[in-house]
Amino acid sequence: MCLTGLDYFSTLGYQPAIAASAAGLLAPIATIVLVLVTLFGALPVYRRVALESPHGQGSIAMLERLFSKWNAKLLVLALIGFAATDFMITMTLSAADATAHIVENPFMPHWLGDFRVVITLLLLTGLCIVFLRGFSEAIGMAVVLVGLFLVLNLVVIVTAALHVGDHPVVIHDWWGALTARQSNPLLLIGLAVLAFPKLALGLSGFETGVAVIPQIKGHIADDPDRPMGRIKGAHRLLTTAAIIMSTCLIASSFLTIWLIPLEKFQPGGPANGRALAYLAHEYLGEGFGTVYDFSTVAILWFAGASAMAGLLNLIPRYLPRYGMAPAWASALRPLVLVLTAVAWIITLIFNADVEAQGGAYATGVLVLITSAAFAVAVSLKQKGKKGWARAFGVISAIFTFTTITNVIEKPDGVKIASFFIAGIIGISIISRARRSFELRATTVHLDDSAYAMIKDAESIHIIAREPKEDADAETRYSQKTEHAHFANHLPEHIHPFFIEVFVEDSSDFENHLEVHGFRRGQHRVLQVHSSNVPNTIAAVLIHIRNKTGKMPHVYFRWTEGNPLTNLLKYLLFGQGEVAPVTREVLREAEKDPRKRPWVHVG
């Protein structure tokens, strides 16, 4: 829970101030709306995500399963763009708020305030150094930081509440100022609902909660595919974290509005981005306030580490598997350097301003929660649970409204997410094209029949044939053999094999190849299902060479049509310029021409 809390609970460092800045006197009521949405919207959604994704893949993996082919891939790429927005802004916003707590501390020299951007960049660089040295799950550190942070927040909240108890006039003043603007309670609630999207940062942390599910031990007797002990533990984790956070949010929102004048939340004000820290200094003294400041700095800085870990888990899980990332994207250190550089750029663009980054952060959070609610609703509908599907459909609609409202109010989030999405898709297209000549087979396996036929053959000559459902298949094989003898000058005494590749999902990049052997009369046929034709044939040829020690020969006909059009068909649909692409894949895979399977085209 504390590992999750690095992201979730750390928002207490800035959430009350952002709520006051965004909603003014309505902040406490809008926070209550936020808590209701948390407990009766986000929490049920992610409890269901934990049930259907007990290995930490999260809602993105659920949507990937619900859709297929290129639709699924493009949807996942877009969601990764929003997730990158969420995690990157978590890093930069948390570092910026940590800087605010440092420079606003009364024991710090005043001139530090002129170096907010520099300090924020140094904090981000510190994160980079941690990961370059190697990052293991610092659960013990998380418990210490989160535990200390929550205890200090409890002290501040209780102290502030006691002060309010001694001076109840602050409640009367707040309520009088609020009702002076609008006396109708229903309209006040309506205005709070409209203001709620501005407070959406308080919903962050649920995706992180799902990501740490694999760390839950569960029961010894758990089914690996459906570990109910781990799932129940995940439900307890999510529920406990949500209750703790909801309690802190409501208490801190009321207390900060009651005790801090609104002008102090303005940009440059002493409570801007650090409302609870302001109360700590005001009512518990500078010494305690300093301890609170540096506890907040520590958890905010480590929340950036949590976000970095989330990105390092998310990007290698999808993009390399899709062929949509360079080979180094699976390596820790190069990816850390790239992410740190992006964080630097975002910090410079936003001038290390906490409030300016709030909209972008909220957009990323809300899109992920909305997609999770949608995934749960669709999944339940497919399972025939129509009542629950409608209920989660309503939750999805609420989050959709919240997301749209947030985007209209603060379009920065969509702009930043659009840059991330455009960048990811652009890199993906380039990477997919550059990696298109890789073997792309994770493993190749010949079944017993295929291996027996290959092993018993004196030489391996294979004719590539497009699979077709023919009533008179044997005649077609005979005609194909006759054509190969004529067009490719195949010696008459050679009795060739056939290879047929069934293209299923051409959007997949890597495949396990299972080669099945059949006999169609006197003809020997190898069949394999894959995402493309040329890479698959090349992988099978190399596997046969390695398995038998015999050098395979493969025979093609030239593909009709424009070569550029055929190449595009290959990139999108896995078929097209089969002969030259197969030759190129073999050339890339085997540098020694003497060990390279032969390609014949006629």
N, C-alpha and C positions, 0 to 999 in steps of 0.2 A: 504494500500500500504506500509506503514511503517512497519507493522508486517511482510509482505513479505520481505521488504527491510533489515530487520535484517540479513537475510541470503544473499540476493541478493546484496545489496549495500555494505555490509561489506567487500566483496571481493576486493573493491578498496584499502583496507588496504595493500593487498599483490599482487594483480593481475598485476599491472604495473611492479613490480620487477620480478615476475615470467616470464612475457612476455619477459623482457629484458634478463633474464638469459637463457631462452629457445630458443629465436629466434635472439638474438643479435641485430644488426642494422636493421634486417628485422621486428622487433617487431611492429612498427606502421602499416606496410602494412598487416602483419598477423592479427593485431587487427582489421583492416578494414574488412578483410575476416570474422573474428569472428562476427563482428557487422552485416554483411550481412546475415550470417547464423542465427543469432539471430532474425533479423527482418523479414526475408523471409523463415525461417525454423522453429525454435523453437516457435516463437510467433504464427504463424498460427496453429501449432499443438496444442498448449495449449489453444488457443481460442476455438478450436474444442472440446478439452477435457472438457473445462468448459461448453460447450453446452450440451455434452452428460453425464456429471457428475456434475450436479449443486449442489450436496449436499456434495462435497468435497472428494469423494472417490478416484478420480484421475484415472490415466491411468491403474493402477494395477486392479482396479475394472472393467474397460472396458475389459481388457484381460480375466478376470475371467468370464465375461458374454459371450465373444466370443468363449471360449472353454468350454469343459464340463468334468465332472467326474475327474478322477485322473490326466489327462493331465492338466486341469486347476489348480488343487491344486499344482502339482509339479512346474508348471510355476510360480505361485504366490509365492511359497516358494523361488524359485531362485531369483525372482525380489525383494522379501523382503530382501534377502541376499545382493543384490546390493544396495538397499535403505538403509539398515543398514550400509553398507560401506560408502555411501554418508553422512548420518547423523552423524555417529560416527566420521568420519574424519573431518566433519564440526566442531564438538566440539573440537577435539584434535588439528586440524590445526589452528582454530581460537584462541584457548587458547595459542598455541605456538607463534602465531604471536603477540598476545597481550603481551606476555612475551618479545618478541623482541622489541616492542615499549617501554616497561618499562625499560629494561636494557640498551637500546641504548640512552635513554634520558640523556643529559649532566649533569642534576642535580642529577642523581642517582649515588650512589657509584660504582666504577668500579668493585668491587668484586662481585656485583650482577650477572655479566655475567657468573660466575662459577656456578650459581644456577638456570640456565634456566629450567632445568627439574623440580626442586623442585617448582619453581614459577608456572609453567604450571600445575603441579599436585594440587597445592593449588587453582588455579583458577577453575579447574574441580571439586574440593571438594566443592568450593563455590556454584557451580551450583547444586550439589547434595543437599546441605543444603537448597537452595531455594525450590527445589521440595519436599524435605522431610517435610518442613514446610507447604507445600500446594501451588500450583501454579495456579493463575487465569490469564486470558489473560490480560497482561499488555499493552493494546493498547496505553494508555496515555504515558507510559514510552517509548514505541517504537517510538511514534511520536517525543518525546523530543530528544531521542538519534539519531534517523535517521535524523531528521530535523537539529540538530546541526552539525552532521557529514557532511551532504551534503553542508551546508552553509560554513563550514570550508574548505571543498574540493574545493568549488567554489572560495573561497578567494585564496587558494594556486594556483589553475589553472590560475586564472586571473593574479595574481602576476607573475607567471612563464611566462605566455604569454607576459606580458608587458616587462619582461626582455629579452625575445627572440626578441621582436620588437625593443628593444634598441641595441641588438647584433645579427643581422640576420646572421652573419657569422657562427653561430652554425648550421644553417640549411644547409648552403653551405658545411660545413665540413662533416656533416652527409651524405649528398647526394653524395659528392665526395668519401667518404670512401665506401659507398654502391655500387656505380657504378664502382668503381675500382675493385671490386670483380666480378661483373656481369653487363655488360653495356646494355644487352638486356632487355627492360622493360617487355616483355612477360615472359621471364625466371624468372625475379624477382617476377612477380605475381605468377608464378608456384611454385617457392620456398616458397613464403609466404603461398600458399595453403597447401603445404606439412608441413610447420611449424605450421599452424593453430591448429592441434590437441593438440599441447603442451599448447595451451592457453585456452583449453576447460573449465577451471575453471570459465571463464566469463559467462558461460551458467547456472551456478547454480542459484537456486531460483525459477524456474518455478514450480517445484512440490510443493514447499511451497506456491506459489501463488495460486495453485489449492486448497491446504488444507485449506486456510482461506476463501474460497468462502462462507461457511455457515455463516460467520460473516456479509455478505452483506445483508442489509435489503430487498432491492428490492421494489416492489410495493404491496400495500394492495390487489390488485386484482389478484396477481400472482397465477397461478395454482401450487399447491404444487409439482406435479410431473414434471412440466416444468416451473419453475419460470423465465419468460423472463426478468423481471426487475432485478433480481439477476444476471442472465447470462450477461445482458448488462453491469451491474456494474463490473462484473468480467472481461469482455473484456476491459473495460476502465482501470481497475487496471493493467492488464497484459501489455496493450499497453503503458500506461504512464510509468510504471516501466522500460519497455524495452527501451523506448526512452531516459529516464534520464540516465540509465546505459550505453547505447550505446554512448551517447554524452560524458559522463565522461571517458569511456574507451579510446575512440579515442584521446581526448584531453590529458589525462594523459600519454598515451603511447608515443605520439609525444614529449611532453614536457620532460618526463624523459629521453628519448633517446638523445634528443638534449642537455640537460643540465647536465647529469650525466655521467661521464666516465664509460665505461663498466666494468672496473676492480673493481669498487665500488659495483657491483652487485654480485661479487663472494662470496662464503661462508665465513662468517666472516667480509665481507665488510660492511660499514656503511649504504649502500642502499639495502642490501640484505633483502628481505621481507618487506621493508618499504620505497619504492621509494618516494611517496608523502610526507611522514614524513621527509625524507631527504631534499626535496625542501622547506618544511615549515621552518625547522631550518635554512637552508642556506639563504633564501631570506626574511624571516619575523622575524627572531630573535629567540633566545632560549625561550623567554617567550611564544610567539605565538606557537612555535614548541611544547612546553610542553603541552599547551592546546590541540593542535592537537593530540599529542600522547595519552593523556588520554581520549579524545573523541573516538579515534580509539580503545583504550583498552576497553572502555565501550561497544562500539557496537560489537566488536569482541567477548567479553565475553557474551554479551546478544544474539549474533548469536548462540552461543552454547546452550543457553536456548531454542531458537527457534528450533534447531535441536533435543534437548531432547524432546520437546513437540511433534515434528513430530514422533519420535519413540514411545512415549507413546500413540500416537493416532493410529499408524500403527499396532504395534504388537498385542494389545488386539482386534483390529478390525477383524483380520484374524485367528491367531493361535488358540485361545481358541475355536472359532467357528468351526474350523476343528478338534478339539480334539487334536491338535498338540502342546499344551503348558500346563504346569502344571496349577493347579487352581489359583496359586498366580500371574500368568502372567496378570490377569485382575486387580490386585491390584497395586496402584500407587507406594507405597513406596518400596516394595521388588524389583519391576522392575527398579526403579531408582537406587537402590544399585547395581544391577547387571550391568546396563549400565555404571555406574560410574566406576566400577571395570574394565570393558572392556576398557573404555577410558584411565584409568591408564596404563593398559598393552600396549596399542597402543603407548601411549606417551613414555613409557620406551623403547619400541622396536625401535622407530624412534628418540629417544634422543631429543624429542621436536624440531625437525628440520622441518621448514615450507616447504622448497623445496622438501625434501624427501617424504613428505606426499602428494605433489601436484598430483603425478601420480595416487595414490589410490583414491583421491577425484575426479579427472577428470573421472576416470573409472566409479565410481558410478553414477556421474551426466550423463555421456554419455549413459550408458546402460539404465537408466530410460527414457531419452529423446528419445533414439532409440526405446524402447518398446512402448512409447507413440505414436510416428510417425507410427509405425507398426500397433498399435491398431486402430488409426484413419483411416489408409488406408484400413484395413480389414473391419472396420465398414461401411465406405462409399461404398465399393464394395458390401457388403451385402444389402445396401439400394438402390443399382442400380445406384449410382452416379459414373460411371466408369471414367469419365474425372477427377473428383476430386480425385478419388482413385489412378489414375496413378500419379497425381501431388504429392500427399502425399507419394506414393511409391518411387518417386525420392528423396523426402526429407528423407525418411527412409533409402534409399541407401547411401545418403551423410553422415548421422549420423552413419550408419554401418561402412562405410569407416573410419570415424573419430575415432570411437571406436576401430576398429582393429589396426589402426595406433598407437593410444595411448597405447594400450596393448603391441604392439611390442616394442615401445619406452620405456615404463615404465611398466613392468609386475607386479610391486608391487601391483597395484590396483586389478588385477585378483587374485593374491595370497591371498590378504586380503579378497576379496569377497568370494574366495573359502573356506577360513576358516569359514567365516560367514555362507555361504550356507551349508557347511558340518555340522557345529554346529547346525544350525536351523533344517536341515533334521534329524540329529541324535537325537536331543531332541524331534523332532516331532514324530519319530518312537517310542521312548521310552514312550513318553507321551500318544500317541494313544493306545499303548498296555496297559499301566497302567490304562487309563481311559475307557478301552473297556467294563468294567463291570458297568459303570454308566447307569442310566435309559436313559439318552440322549434325552428324550422328553421334549421340552420346555413347551408345553401344550398338553392336550388330550381333545378331544371333541367328545361326542357321538351324532350323528344326531338324529332327532326325532324318526325315525324308530328303530334305535339301542337301544335308551334309553327306548322306549316303550317295546321292547322285553325283555330287561334285567330287567326292573322294574316289569313286570308281572310274571317273572319266580320265582318259589318257591325256587329253588337252581340253582347255576351257575356252570355248568359243560361244559367245552369248549375243543373241540378237535382241535388241531393244524393241519392244512392241507396245503400242498403246493399248491398254486393256479395253476390250469390248465384249459385250454380251452377245455372242453369236450362236445361233442354233446349230450351225455346222462349223464349230470351232476348229475341229481337226483339219478340215479343208483349208481354213484360213491360215493355220500354222504351216501347212504344206506349201501354200502359195507364198507365204512370207519367206520360208526357207529357200524356195526356188529363186525368189527375187534377190536374196542375199548372195546366193551362189553367182548370179549373173552380175549384179550391180557392184558387189564388193569383191568379186573374183575369189569367193570363198571356195577352196578346193572341194571337189565332189565327195571325197571320202570323209569329210568332216560332218559329224552329226551334232549340230549346235544345240545349245540351250536357248530358252527364251526368258527374258526378264520383263515383268510387268509391274509398274508402279501405280498404285491407286492413290491419287492425291485427295486427301480428306480436308484438313484445315490448312490452307496455304499461308495463313497468317502466323502459324507456329514456326519457330526457327529451329529449335533442337528437337530431335526425336530419338527414341529407342527403336531400332529397326529389327523387326522379327520377320525373317525370310522363311517362307513356306515353300516346300517343294511339291509339285504335282506332276502327274503324267496325263497327257491328253493323247490317247492312242500311243503312237510311237514317239511323241514329242515330250521333251522334259521342260517343265515350266517352273520358274522361280517367281513368286509373287510377294510383294511387300507393300505395306500401307505407310504413307509418309506425307510430309507437307510439300514436297517438291520432287521433281523427277531427276534432274542431272546430278545434284549433290548426293541423292540417295544411291543412284547407280554407281557413282564414283566410290562411295563408302563401301558398298557391297563388293565391288571389284577388289579394293585394297584388302578387305577382310578375307576374301577367298584366297588372295595371294598369300597373306600371312598365315592362314589356316592350313593351306595345302602345299605351299611352296611352288605351286604352278602359276605361270604368268597368264592372266586372263586376257582375252581379246574381246572387244565389244564392237558391235556393228550397228550403225545408224543409217537412216536416210536423211538427206538434207531437209530442213524445215522449210515449207513454202511460206512466202510472204515477206514483208519488209523486215529486215534484221532488227531495226530499232524498235519496231512494234513488237516483234517476238521477244526482244530482251525485256521490254516493259511488261509483257505478259508473264515472263519468268519471275521478275521481281515481285509482281503483285499476286500471281496465281500459281507460281511454281512450275509452269510449263512454258515452252517457247523455244528458244535456241538451245535445244537439248544437246546436240552433238558438240558444238564448240564450248559450251559451258561445262559439260562433263570433262572435256579435255583440259580446260583451265583449272577446274577443281583438282584434277589429278596432278597437274603441274605444280599447283600451290602445295598440295599435300605431300608429294614425293619429288624432291629436288633432283634426285639422281635419275636421268632418263633411262638408264639401263634397268632400273627397278620399277619403272612406271608401267602399269597396264596399258595395252595397246588400244588405240581408238581408230576405228575404220569408218569412213563416211562415204556413201556412194549415192 
